[in-house]
């Protein structure tokens, strides 16, 4: 037999309608979706990597040719001269003619690799001094 107080408890128990339940379900789904997105961001593959330092050749008074090894998964490379962005090249390009340099000047050249998600991999560097046109004159 149900006591008088228990009937009141049953009659006044919180009631949820279908709209409240739907809202709760949507909130739970949104939370689950956010958690999955965060996990995907954490599980991104490793960034591409340039295997060896960049090489410098054909050094002239105002230009030089630089090259680097291809990085698997590279979308593009960013080339910098003395820390300033010089040019961005496609991921299938592995050499670049750098021009507009000053004769007899020291330069630090760097190449950074990026993947399709614009995640930066490693950066390789080389140091060089451009040719001096007055060096062989007497």
Backbone torsions as a table, in degrees:
resi	resn	phi	psi	omega
1	UNK	NA	143.0	-176.9
2	UNK	-94.7	128.7	178.7
3	UNK	-74.5	160.2	-177.1
4	UNK	-58.4	-41.4	-179.2
5	UNK	-66.8	-32.5	-179.6
6	UNK	-70.3	-34.0	177.5
7	UNK	-63.9	-43.7	177.8
8	UNK	-60.7	-40.4	179.4
9	UNK	-62.7	-42.4	-179.0
10	UNK	-67.5	-42.8	-177.8
11	UNK	-69.5	-30.0	-177.4
12	UNK	-102.7	11.0	177.2
13	UNK	-64.1	146.3	-179.9
14	UNK	-61.3	138.2	179.9
15	UNK	-114.7	136.5	178.6
16	UNK	-113.0	130.8	176.4
17	UNK	-93.7	175.1	-175.2
18	UNK	-65.1	-28.4	178.9
19	UNK	-67.0	-41.9	177.8
20	UNK	-63.6	-42.0	-179.4
21	UNK	-66.5	-39.3	178.3
22	UNK	-64.7	-43.1	177.9
23	UNK	-61.2	-43.5	178.2
24	UNK	-62.9	-42.2	178.6
25	UNK	-63.7	-43.0	178.6
26	UNK	-63.3	-40.3	177.8
27	UNK	-64.2	-39.9	177.6
28	UNK	-65.9	-40.2	177.1
29	UNK	-64.9	-39.8	177.4
30	UNK	-63.2	-43.0	177.3
31	UNK	-62.1	-42.8	178.4
32	UNK	-63.5	-42.8	178.2
33	UNK	-62.0	-43.3	178.8
34	UNK	-63.1	-40.5	179.1
35	UNK	-65.5	-40.0	179.0
36	UNK	-65.3	-39.9	178.3
37	UNK	-64.1	-41.4	178.6
38	UNK	-64.1	-39.7	179.2
39	UNK	-66.3	-39.2	178.9
40	UNK	-64.4	-38.4	178.8
41	UNK	-64.8	-37.2	179.9
42	UNK	-75.1	-26.1	-175.4
43	UNK	-96.5	13.0	178.0
44	UNK	-57.7	150.1	179.4
45	UNK	-64.2	167.5	178.9
46	UNK	-65.6	146.6	178.5
47	UNK	-68.1	152.0	178.2
48	UNK	-65.0	159.4	-176.5
49	UNK	-138.6	132.4	174.0
50	UNK	-82.4	124.2	-171.0
51	UNK	-74.5	-30.8	-175.7
52	UNK	-133.6	162.8	179.8
53	UNK	-61.8	158.3	177.1
54	UNK	-73.7	151.1	-178.8
55	UNK	-108.9	146.0	178.1
56	UNK	-121.1	133.0	178.7
57	UNK	-143.0	172.0	177.1
58	UNK	49.7	49.9	-178.8
59	UNK	-75.3	123.3	179.8
60	UNK	-117.0	-170.6	-179.4
61	UNK	-71.6	-32.0	-177.2
62	UNK	-131.8	10.8	179.8
63	UNK	-154.6	167.7	176.6
64	UNK	-161.1	163.1	176.5
65	UNK	-110.7	125.3	176.2
66	UNK	-116.0	148.2	178.9
67	UNK	-144.1	161.7	-178.7
68	UNK	-150.8	163.4	179.4
69	UNK	-79.4	147.0	-179.7
70	UNK	-67.6	142.1	177.2
71	UNK	-106.4	128.7	178.2
72	UNK	-64.5	131.2	179.9
73	UNK	85.6	9.0	-179.2
74	UNK	-72.8	130.4	173.9
75	UNK	-94.4	-40.8	175.9
76	UNK	-159.5	164.0	176.8
77	UNK	-119.7	144.0	174.0
78	UNK	-112.7	123.0	-179.9
79	UNK	-102.3	132.6	-179.9
80	UNK	-125.3	147.3	175.9
81	UNK	-121.2	119.7	-177.0
82	UNK	52.8	38.3	175.7
83	UNK	85.9	-3.8	179.9
84	UNK	-106.3	136.0	179.8
85	UNK	-59.3	127.6	-179.9
86	UNK	-103.6	-48.6	-178.7
87	UNK	-162.7	152.3	173.1
88	UNK	-112.2	131.5	-179.1
89	UNK	-126.0	155.5	-179.9
90	UNK	-60.7	159.7	-177.4
91	UNK	-66.2	-14.6	177.8
92	UNK	-93.5	-1.8	179.1
93	UNK	-93.2	133.4	-179.5
94	UNK	-130.4	18.6	173.3
95	UNK	-153.7	158.4	-176.9
96	UNK	-155.4	136.2	172.7
97	UNK	-86.0	118.7	179.2
98	UNK	-100.8	122.0	-177.0
99	UNK	-126.9	175.8	-179.9
100	UNK	81.0	20.6	-178.9
101	UNK	-87.3	160.8	179.1
102	UNK	-91.7	137.5	179.4
103	UNK	-60.9	142.3	175.7
104	UNK	64.3	26.4	-177.3
105	UNK	-111.0	150.7	179.2
106	UNK	-90.7	134.8	-179.2
107	UNK	-132.3	145.6	169.5
108	UNK	-110.4	119.9	-179.7
109	UNK	-106.6	139.1	178.4
110	UNK	-140.0	150.8	177.4
111	UNK	-130.0	125.8	176.1
112	UNK	-114.3	141.8	-178.7
113	UNK	-107.2	143.4	179.6
114	UNK	-131.0	147.9	177.1
115	UNK	-97.8	-174.5	-178.0
116	UNK	-62.9	-26.4	178.5
117	UNK	-87.7	8.4	-177.5
118	UNK	61.5	28.3	173.5
119	UNK	-84.0	125.3	-177.2
120	UNK	-80.7	133.9	173.5
121	UNK	-90.0	-142.2	-178.3
122	UNK	-86.2	171.5	177.8
123	UNK	-125.6	134.4	175.6
124	UNK	-115.0	151.4	-175.3
125	UNK	-131.8	160.8	170.5
126	UNK	-146.1	151.2	177.9
127	UNK	-118.4	139.4	-176.2
128	UNK	-151.4	154.7	172.3
129	UNK	-118.2	127.3	180.0
130	UNK	-69.9	160.5	-179.6
131	UNK	-63.0	151.1	179.6
132	UNK	-111.5	114.9	-175.5
133	UNK	-66.8	-21.4	-177.9
134	UNK	-89.8	-4.3	-173.0
135	UNK	-62.7	-38.1	-174.7
136	UNK	-97.9	4.9	-179.2
137	UNK	-88.1	147.5	178.0
138	UNK	-115.6	NA	NA
